[in-house]
């Protein structure tokens, strides 16, 4: 399981990056979600790594 927190606003980011954040369940700055570790989730995280913080 991974703990993912949105640290920066998605304003000004591409639509794909905003969609990736939505797919992870991150809609507001400061929101934290716990997601299962999978290849799909790792791909979403990789796209928006500059906006989020990830803990194992």
PDB file with SEQRES, HELIX, SHEET and CRYST1 records, atoms N, CA, C and O in Angstrom:
SEQRES   1 A   56  UNK UNK UNK UNK UNK UNK UNK UNK UNK UNK UNK UNK UNK          
SEQRES   2 A   56  UNK UNK UNK UNK UNK UNK UNK UNK UNK UNK UNK UNK UNK          
SEQRES   3 A   56  UNK UNK UNK UNK UNK UNK UNK UNK UNK UNK UNK UNK UNK          
SEQRES   4 A   56  UNK UNK UNK UNK UNK UNK UNK UNK UNK UNK UNK UNK UNK          
SEQRES   5 A   56  UNK UNK UNK UNK                                              
HELIX    1 AA1 UNK A   15  UNK A   24  1                                  10    
HELIX    2 AA2 UNK A   39  UNK A   47  1                                   9    
SHEET    1 AA1 3 UNK A  32  UNK A  35  0                                        
SHEET    2 AA1 3 UNK A   2  UNK A   6 -1                                        
SHEET    3 AA1 3 UNK A  52  UNK A  55 -1                                        
CRYST1    1.000    1.000    1.000  90.00  90.00  90.00 P 1           1          
ATOM      1  N   UNK A   1       0.844  -1.185   0.000  1.00  0.00           N  
ATOM      2  CA  UNK A   1       0.000   0.000   0.000  1.00  0.00           C  
ATOM      3  C   UNK A   1       0.885   1.243   0.000  1.00  0.00           C  
ATOM      4  O   UNK A   1       1.931   1.278   0.648  1.00  0.00           O  
ATOM      5  N   UNK A   2       0.452   2.250  -0.731  1.00  0.00           N  
ATOM      6  CA  UNK A   2       1.194   3.505  -0.824  1.00  0.00           C  
ATOM      7  C   UNK A   2       0.324   4.647  -0.308  1.00  0.00           C  
ATOM      8  O   UNK A   2      -0.876   4.698  -0.576  1.00  0.00           O  
ATOM      9  N   UNK A   3       0.938   5.551   0.426  1.00  0.00           N  
ATOM     10  CA  UNK A   3       0.250   6.737   0.924  1.00  0.00           C  
ATOM     11  C   UNK A   3       0.653   7.892   0.014  1.00  0.00           C  
ATOM     12  O   UNK A   3       1.829   8.245  -0.063  1.00  0.00           O  
ATOM     13  N   UNK A   4      -0.321   8.478  -0.674  1.00  0.00           N  
ATOM     14  CA  UNK A   4      -0.052   9.518  -1.672  1.00  0.00           C  
ATOM     15  C   UNK A   4      -0.744  10.811  -1.240  1.00  0.00           C  
ATOM     16  O   UNK A   4      -1.938  10.814  -0.938  1.00  0.00           O  
ATOM     17  N   UNK A   5       0.019  11.912  -1.212  1.00  0.00           N  
ATOM     18  CA  UNK A   5      -0.506  13.211  -0.799  1.00  0.00           C  
ATOM     19  C   UNK A   5      -0.288  14.228  -1.912  1.00  0.00           C  
ATOM     20  O   UNK A   5       0.805  14.321  -2.471  1.00  0.00           O  
ATOM     21  N   UNK A   6      -1.330  14.987  -2.230  1.00  0.00           N  
ATOM     22  CA  UNK A   6      -1.221  16.052  -3.233  1.00  0.00           C  
ATOM     23  C   UNK A   6      -0.587  17.272  -2.574  1.00  0.00           C  
ATOM     24  O   UNK A   6      -1.138  17.821  -1.620  1.00  0.00           O  
ATOM     25  N   UNK A   7       0.572  17.697  -3.080  1.00  0.00           N  
ATOM     26  CA  UNK A   7       1.324  18.804  -2.486  1.00  0.00           C  
ATOM     27  C   UNK A   7       1.206  20.102  -3.278  1.00  0.00           C  
ATOM     28  O   UNK A   7       1.297  21.183  -2.698  1.00  0.00           O  
ATOM     29  N   UNK A   8       1.004  20.015  -4.596  1.00  0.00           N  
ATOM     30  CA  UNK A   8       0.910  21.213  -5.429  1.00  0.00           C  
ATOM     31  C   UNK A   8      -0.385  21.179  -6.231  1.00  0.00           C  
ATOM     32  O   UNK A   8      -0.888  20.108  -6.569  1.00  0.00           O  
ATOM     33  N   UNK A   9      -0.912  22.341  -6.527  1.00  0.00           N  
ATOM     34  CA  UNK A   9      -2.158  22.454  -7.272  1.00  0.00           C  
ATOM     35  C   UNK A   9      -1.986  22.005  -8.725  1.00  0.00           C  
ATOM     36  O   UNK A   9      -0.952  22.266  -9.340  1.00  0.00           O  
ATOM     37  N   UNK A  10      -3.000  21.329  -9.270  1.00  0.00           N  
ATOM     38  CA  UNK A  10      -2.942  20.916 -10.672  1.00  0.00           C  
ATOM     39  C   UNK A  10      -3.293  22.034 -11.655  1.00  0.00           C  
ATOM     40  O   UNK A  10      -3.326  21.801 -12.863  1.00  0.00           O  
ATOM     41  N   UNK A  11      -3.554  23.240 -11.157  1.00  0.00           N  
ATOM     42  CA  UNK A  11      -3.851  24.359 -12.051  1.00  0.00           C  
ATOM     43  C   UNK A  11      -2.638  24.606 -12.937  1.00  0.00           C  
ATOM     44  O   UNK A  11      -1.512  24.705 -12.449  1.00  0.00           O  
ATOM     45  N   UNK A  12      -2.872  24.704 -14.224  1.00  0.00           N  
ATOM     46  CA  UNK A  12      -1.789  24.947 -15.166  1.00  0.00           C  
ATOM     47  C   UNK A  12      -1.137  23.676 -15.688  1.00  0.00           C  
ATOM     48  O   UNK A  12      -0.253  23.737 -16.543  1.00  0.00           O  
ATOM     49  N   UNK A  13      -1.567  22.523 -15.180  1.00  0.00           N  
ATOM     50  CA  UNK A  13      -1.025  21.247 -15.650  1.00  0.00           C  
ATOM     51  C   UNK A  13      -1.860  20.756 -16.832  1.00  0.00           C  
ATOM     52  O   UNK A  13      -2.941  21.279 -17.103  1.00  0.00           O  
ATOM     53  N   UNK A  14      -1.346  19.751 -17.524  1.00  0.00           N  
ATOM     54  CA  UNK A  14      -2.064  19.226 -18.681  1.00  0.00           C  
ATOM     55  C   UNK A  14      -3.292  18.437 -18.235  1.00  0.00           C  
ATOM     56  O   UNK A  14      -3.396  18.028 -17.079  1.00  0.00           O  
ATOM     57  N   UNK A  15      -4.208  18.234 -19.156  1.00  0.00           N  
ATOM     58  CA  UNK A  15      -5.421  17.471 -18.867  1.00  0.00           C  
ATOM     59  C   UNK A  15      -5.072  16.049 -18.447  1.00  0.00           C  
ATOM     60  O   UNK A  15      -5.707  15.499 -17.547  1.00  0.00           O  
ATOM     61  N   UNK A  16      -4.079  15.450 -19.083  1.00  0.00           N  
ATOM     62  CA  UNK A  16      -3.670  14.081 -18.722  1.00  0.00           C  
ATOM     63  C   UNK A  16      -3.184  14.011 -17.278  1.00  0.00           C  
ATOM     64  O   UNK A  16      -3.469  13.047 -16.568  1.00  0.00           O  
ATOM     65  N   UNK A  17      -2.453  15.028 -16.849  1.00  0.00           N  
ATOM     66  CA  UNK A  17      -1.961  15.035 -15.475  1.00  0.00           C  
ATOM     67  C   UNK A  17      -3.112  15.218 -14.491  1.00  0.00           C  
ATOM     68  O   UNK A  17      -3.139  14.572 -13.443  1.00  0.00           O  
ATOM     69  N   UNK A  18      -4.059  16.087 -14.817  1.00  0.00           N  
ATOM     70  CA  UNK A  18      -5.225  16.272 -13.941  1.00  0.00           C  
ATOM     71  C   UNK A  18      -6.051  14.993 -13.873  1.00  0.00           C  
ATOM     72  O   UNK A  18      -6.552  14.630 -12.809  1.00  0.00           O  
ATOM     73  N   UNK A  19      -6.193  14.305 -15.013  1.00  0.00           N  
ATOM     74  CA  UNK A  19      -6.926  13.037 -15.036  1.00  0.00           C  
ATOM     75  C   UNK A  19      -6.218  11.974 -14.207  1.00  0.00           C  
ATOM     76  O   UNK A  19      -6.868  11.164 -13.546  1.00  0.00           O  
ATOM     77  N   UNK A  20      -4.896  11.974 -14.239  1.00  0.00           N  
ATOM     78  CA  UNK A  20      -4.130  11.019 -13.435  1.00  0.00           C  
ATOM     79  C   UNK A  20      -4.361  11.267 -11.947  1.00  0.00           C  
ATOM     80  O   UNK A  20      -4.516  10.320 -11.176  1.00  0.00           O  
ATOM     81  N   UNK A  21      -4.384  12.528 -11.544  1.00  0.00           N  
ATOM     82  CA  UNK A  21      -4.648  12.854 -10.141  1.00  0.00           C  
ATOM     83  C   UNK A  21      -6.046  12.406  -9.740  1.00  0.00           C  
ATOM     84  O   UNK A  21      -6.242  11.868  -8.651  1.00  0.00           O  
ATOM     85  N   UNK A  22      -7.020  12.629 -10.622  1.00  0.00           N  
ATOM     86  CA  UNK A  22      -8.388  12.194 -10.340  1.00  0.00           C  
ATOM     87  C   UNK A  22      -8.456  10.681 -10.215  1.00  0.00           C  
ATOM     88  O   UNK A  22      -9.175  10.152  -9.366  1.00  0.00           O  
ATOM     89  N   UNK A  23      -7.698   9.979 -11.070  1.00  0.00           N  
ATOM     90  CA  UNK A  23      -7.657   8.525 -11.027  1.00  0.00           C  
ATOM     91  C   UNK A  23      -7.085   8.002  -9.721  1.00  0.00           C  
ATOM     92  O   UNK A  23      -7.450   6.920  -9.261  1.00  0.00           O  
ATOM     93  N   UNK A  24      -6.189   8.772  -9.133  1.00  0.00           N  
ATOM     94  CA  UNK A  24      -5.617   8.395  -7.836  1.00  0.00           C  
ATOM     95  C   UNK A  24      -6.528   8.807  -6.678  1.00  0.00           C  
ATOM     96  O   UNK A  24      -6.305   8.398  -5.539  1.00  0.00           O  
ATOM     97  N   UNK A  25      -7.549   9.613  -6.964  1.00  0.00           N  
ATOM     98  CA  UNK A  25      -8.463  10.062  -5.915  1.00  0.00           C  
ATOM     99  C   UNK A  25      -8.013  11.345  -5.243  1.00  0.00           C  
ATOM    100  O   UNK A  25      -8.492  11.677  -4.158  1.00  0.00           O  
ATOM    101  N   UNK A  26      -7.093  12.075  -5.875  1.00  0.00           N  
ATOM    102  CA  UNK A  26      -6.579  13.324  -5.305  1.00  0.00           C  
ATOM    103  C   UNK A  26      -7.271  14.503  -5.970  1.00  0.00           C  
ATOM    104  O   UNK A  26      -7.058  14.771  -7.152  1.00  0.00           O  
ATOM    105  N   UNK A  27      -8.102  15.205  -5.206  1.00  0.00           N  
ATOM    106  CA  UNK A  27      -8.869  16.307  -5.777  1.00  0.00           C  
ATOM    107  C   UNK A  27      -8.518  17.651  -5.161  1.00  0.00           C  
ATOM    108  O   UNK A  27      -8.790  18.689  -5.764  1.00  0.00           O  
ATOM    109  N   UNK A  28      -7.915  17.657  -3.959  1.00  0.00           N  
ATOM    110  CA  UNK A  28      -7.580  18.915  -3.289  1.00  0.00           C  
ATOM    111  C   UNK A  28      -6.155  18.862  -2.751  1.00  0.00           C  
ATOM    112  O   UNK A  28      -5.658  17.796  -2.387  1.00  0.00           O  
ATOM    113  N   UNK A  29      -5.512  20.006  -2.705  1.00  0.00           N  
ATOM    114  CA  UNK A  29      -4.166  20.083  -2.146  1.00  0.00           C  
ATOM    115  C   UNK A  29      -4.230  19.687  -0.671  1.00  0.00           C  
ATOM    116  O   UNK A  29      -5.100  20.146   0.070  1.00  0.00           O  
ATOM    117  N   UNK A  30      -3.313  18.843  -0.264  1.00  0.00           N  
ATOM    118  CA  UNK A  30      -3.274  18.383   1.120  1.00  0.00           C  
ATOM    119  C   UNK A  30      -4.014  17.082   1.354  1.00  0.00           C  
ATOM    120  O   UNK A  30      -3.867  16.469   2.411  1.00  0.00           O  
ATOM    121  N   UNK A  31      -4.809  16.648   0.383  1.00  0.00           N  
ATOM    122  CA  UNK A  31      -5.556  15.404   0.539  1.00  0.00           C  
ATOM    123  C   UNK A  31      -4.615  14.216   0.417  1.00  0.00           C  
ATOM    124  O   UNK A  31      -3.733  14.200  -0.441  1.00  0.00           O  
ATOM    125  N   UNK A  32      -4.806  13.220   1.279  1.00  0.00           N  
ATOM    126  CA  UNK A  32      -3.993  12.008   1.276  1.00  0.00           C  
ATOM    127  C   UNK A  32      -4.891  10.811   1.022  1.00  0.00           C  
ATOM    128  O   UNK A  32      -5.973  10.701   1.601  1.00  0.00           O  
ATOM    129  N   UNK A  33      -4.440   9.914   0.155  1.00  0.00           N  
ATOM    130  CA  UNK A  33      -5.168   8.676  -0.112  1.00  0.00           C  
ATOM    131  C   UNK A  33      -4.198   7.507   0.017  1.00  0.00           C  
ATOM    132  O   UNK A  33      -2.991   7.662  -0.172  1.00  0.00           O  
ATOM    133  N   UNK A  34      -4.735   6.351   0.337  1.00  0.00           N  
ATOM    134  CA  UNK A  34      -3.944   5.127   0.389  1.00  0.00           C  
ATOM    135  C   UNK A  34      -4.386   4.265  -0.780  1.00  0.00           C  
ATOM    136  O   UNK A  34      -5.565   3.938  -0.911  1.00  0.00           O  
ATOM    137  N   UNK A  35      -3.431   3.898  -1.632  1.00  0.00           N  
ATOM    138  CA  UNK A  35      -3.743   3.124  -2.835  1.00  0.00           C  
ATOM    139  C   UNK A  35      -2.944   1.830  -2.839  1.00  0.00           C  
ATOM    140  O   UNK A  35      -1.855   1.752  -2.270  1.00  0.00           O  
ATOM    141  N   UNK A  36      -3.502   0.823  -3.488  1.00  0.00           N  
ATOM    142  CA  UNK A  36      -2.790  -0.449  -3.635  1.00  0.00           C  
ATOM    143  C   UNK A  36      -1.671  -0.286  -4.645  1.00  0.00           C  
ATOM    144  O   UNK A  36      -1.803   0.442  -5.629  1.00  0.00           O  
ATOM    145  N   UNK A  37      -0.578  -0.967  -4.389  1.00  0.00           N  
ATOM    146  CA  UNK A  37       0.579  -0.894  -5.279  1.00  0.00           C  
ATOM    147  C   UNK A  37       0.348  -1.812  -6.472  1.00  0.00           C  
ATOM    148  O   UNK A  37       0.213  -3.025  -6.312  1.00  0.00           O  
ATOM    149  N   UNK A  38       0.305  -1.227  -7.673  1.00  0.00           N  
ATOM    150  CA  UNK A  38       0.150  -2.006  -8.901  1.00  0.00           C  
ATOM    151  C   UNK A  38       0.848  -1.252 -10.029  1.00  0.00           C  
ATOM    152  O   UNK A  38       1.232  -0.093  -9.872  1.00  0.00           O  
ATOM    153  N   UNK A  39       1.003  -1.916 -11.155  1.00  0.00           N  
ATOM    154  CA  UNK A  39       1.651  -1.272 -12.300  1.00  0.00           C  
ATOM    155  C   UNK A  39       0.861  -0.054 -12.775  1.00  0.00           C  
ATOM    156  O   UNK A  39       1.447   0.964 -13.145  1.00  0.00           O  
ATOM    157  N   UNK A  40      -0.470  -0.158 -12.765  1.00  0.00           N  
ATOM    158  CA  UNK A  40      -1.310   0.950 -13.218  1.00  0.00           C  
ATOM    159  C   UNK A  40      -1.150   2.161 -12.299  1.00  0.00           C  
ATOM    160  O   UNK A  40      -1.017   3.292 -12.767  1.00  0.00           O  
ATOM    161  N   UNK A  41      -1.163   1.917 -11.003  1.00  0.00           N  
ATOM    162  CA  UNK A  41      -1.027   3.011 -10.037  1.00  0.00           C  
ATOM    163  C   UNK A  41       0.363   3.630 -10.136  1.00  0.00           C  
ATOM    164  O   UNK A  41       0.505   4.851 -10.056  1.00  0.00           O  
ATOM    165  N   UNK A  42       1.385   2.804 -10.308  1.00  0.00           N  
ATOM    166  CA  UNK A  42       2.748   3.327 -10.451  1.00  0.00           C  
ATOM    167  C   UNK A  42       2.855   4.226 -11.685  1.00  0.00           C  
ATOM    168  O   UNK A  42       3.568   5.229 -11.655  1.00  0.00           O  
ATOM    169  N   UNK A  43       2.158   3.881 -12.766  1.00  0.00           N  
ATOM    170  CA  UNK A  43       2.160   4.708 -13.968  1.00  0.00           C  
ATOM    171  C   UNK A  43       1.511   6.057 -13.726  1.00  0.00           C  
ATOM    172  O   UNK A  43       2.016   7.084 -14.180  1.00  0.00           O  
ATOM    173  N   UNK A  44       0.386   6.060 -13.007  1.00  0.00           N  
ATOM    174  CA  UNK A  44      -0.289   7.319 -12.683  1.00  0.00           C  
ATOM    175  C   UNK A  44       0.601   8.188 -11.801  1.00  0.00           C  
ATOM    176  O   UNK A  44       0.697   9.399 -11.999  1.00  0.00           O  
ATOM    177  N   UNK A  45       1.246   7.559 -10.830  1.00  0.00           N  
ATOM    178  CA  UNK A  45       2.127   8.294  -9.921  1.00  0.00           C  
ATOM    179  C   UNK A  45       3.301   8.895 -10.687  1.00  0.00           C  
ATOM    180  O   UNK A  45       3.680  10.041 -10.443  1.00  0.00           O  
ATOM    181  N   UNK A  46       3.871   8.137 -11.603  1.00  0.00           N  
ATOM    182  CA  UNK A  46       5.032   8.613 -12.365  1.00  0.00           C  
ATOM    183  C   UNK A  46       4.687   9.868 -13.173  1.00  0.00           C  
ATOM    184  O   UNK A  46       5.533  10.746 -13.342  1.00  0.00           O  
ATOM    185  N   UNK A  47       3.447   9.958 -13.672  1.00  0.00           N  
ATOM    186  CA  UNK A  47       3.041  11.109 -14.486  1.00  0.00           C  
ATOM    187  C   UNK A  47       2.968  12.402 -13.679  1.00  0.00           C  
ATOM    188  O   UNK A  47       3.182  13.488 -14.218  1.00  0.00           O  
ATOM    189  N   UNK A  48       2.665  12.282 -12.387  1.00  0.00           N  
ATOM    190  CA  UNK A  48       2.432  13.482 -11.572  1.00  0.00           C  
ATOM    191  C   UNK A  48       3.356  13.549 -10.354  1.00  0.00           C  
ATOM    192  O   UNK A  48       3.020  14.180  -9.352  1.00  0.00           O  
ATOM    193  N   UNK A  49       4.498  12.910 -10.440  1.00  0.00           N  
ATOM    194  CA  UNK A  49       5.423  12.840  -9.309  1.00  0.00           C  
ATOM    195  C   UNK A  49       5.852  14.225  -8.816  1.00  0.00           C  
ATOM    196  O   UNK A  49       6.160  14.394  -7.636  1.00  0.00           O  
ATOM    197  N   UNK A  50       5.872  15.211  -9.711  1.00  0.00           N  
ATOM    198  CA  UNK A  50       6.281  16.561  -9.325  1.00  0.00           C  
ATOM    199  C   UNK A  50       5.197  17.302  -8.532  1.00  0.00           C  
ATOM    200  O   UNK A  50       5.452  18.380  -7.994  1.00  0.00           O  
ATOM    201  N   UNK A  51       3.988  16.728  -8.458  1.00  0.00           N  
ATOM    202  CA  UNK A  51       2.887  17.371  -7.738  1.00  0.00           C  
ATOM    203  C   UNK A  51       2.541  16.671  -6.430  1.00  0.00           C  
ATOM    204  O   UNK A  51       1.801  17.220  -5.613  1.00  0.00           O  
ATOM    205  N   UNK A  52       3.067  15.467  -6.222  1.00  0.00           N  
ATOM    206  CA  UNK A  52       2.651  14.650  -5.090  1.00  0.00           C  
ATOM    207  C   UNK A  52       3.839  14.224  -4.237  1.00  0.00           C  
ATOM    208  O   UNK A  52       4.999  14.395  -4.609  1.00  0.00           O  
ATOM    209  N   UNK A  53       3.501  13.659  -3.073  1.00  0.00           N  
ATOM    210  CA  UNK A  53       4.491  13.047  -2.191  1.00  0.00           C  
ATOM    211  C   UNK A  53       4.026  11.619  -1.944  1.00  0.00           C  
ATOM    212  O   UNK A  53       2.855  11.389  -1.642  1.00  0.00           O  
ATOM    213  N   UNK A  54       4.942  10.656  -2.072  1.00  0.00           N  
ATOM    214  CA  UNK A  54       4.591   9.241  -1.938  1.00  0.00           C  
ATOM    215  C   UNK A  54       5.371   8.637  -0.780  1.00  0.00           C  
ATOM    216  O   UNK A  54       6.583   8.822  -0.666  1.00  0.00           O  
ATOM    217  N   UNK A  55       4.652   7.903   0.085  1.00  0.00           N  
ATOM    218  CA  UNK A  55       5.277   7.169   1.188  1.00  0.00           C  
ATOM    219  C   UNK A  55       4.857   5.713   1.077  1.00  0.00           C  
ATOM    220  O   UNK A  55       3.744   5.406   0.651  1.00  0.00           O  
ATOM    221  N   UNK A  56       5.761   4.818   1.465  1.00  0.00           N  
ATOM    222  CA  UNK A  56       5.413   3.387   1.419  1.00  0.00           C  
ATOM    223  C   UNK A  56       4.719   2.967   2.694  1.00  0.00           C  
ATOM    224  O   UNK A  56       4.351   1.801   2.841  1.00  0.00           O  
TER     225      UNK A  56                                                      
END                                                                             
